[in-house]
Amino acid sequence: MIELQDVAYSYGGGALLSGISMTLASGSFHFLTGPSGAGKTTFLKLCYGDLLASSGQVSVFGQDARGMDRDDIARLRRRIGVVHQDCQFLDHLSVAENVALPLGVSGKDARTEMQNLTDLLGWVGMSKQMDALPPSLSGGERQRAALARAVIMDPEIIIADEPTGNVDWEMSLRLLTLLVELNRMGKTVLVATHDLNLIRAAKAEVAARVLRIANGDIQLAGADL
């Protein structure tokens, strides 16, 4: 689904990533770990087309990212759900309205999707907060709402950037459970995290592979994780 061939990305005159070649297959579950500033977020952005590689080729669903026009990117974003590290919401809209925003952008009528929206908010445990405004949410509630927004379009790939970075361990496990459920439904999942305990917990539930990024390169981590 996502294939990188000898990909490099330079920033500020220096190479942040270089020589990366790998494939994220359909239905796989990958963790991406590594020190802060190593390029985890940059790698994720290359995977969902928010950045273009300085050299090499990134193919998503068989299409070269460099050759995509604005319409191609728009279609790509419907097939990839992204949970950003710093999830942003429109504070004057309710949780339900924020989660439903991708439906409006895609041209779908959110009113006709109301039952699906209600079911989705129930799935992430946010039924009681669906009419709440974002400033009233806890960190864990914001992350669950962000996950709901990322999957509202039923994407094939879920990419999450440090989704448990600002929540306690209990909430981290709850978010992990949701991501594992998505993977069991056939979704490809890629999660950037610095939390090795979370990775160990996931390995008891799903056949997750661990990618480690360091010194501009990404390699499959060993069994020590």
Order of alpha helices (4+ residues) and beta strands (2+ residues): beta-beta-beta-alpha-beta-beta-alpha-beta-alpha-alpha-alpha-alpha-beta-alpha-beta-alpha-beta-beta
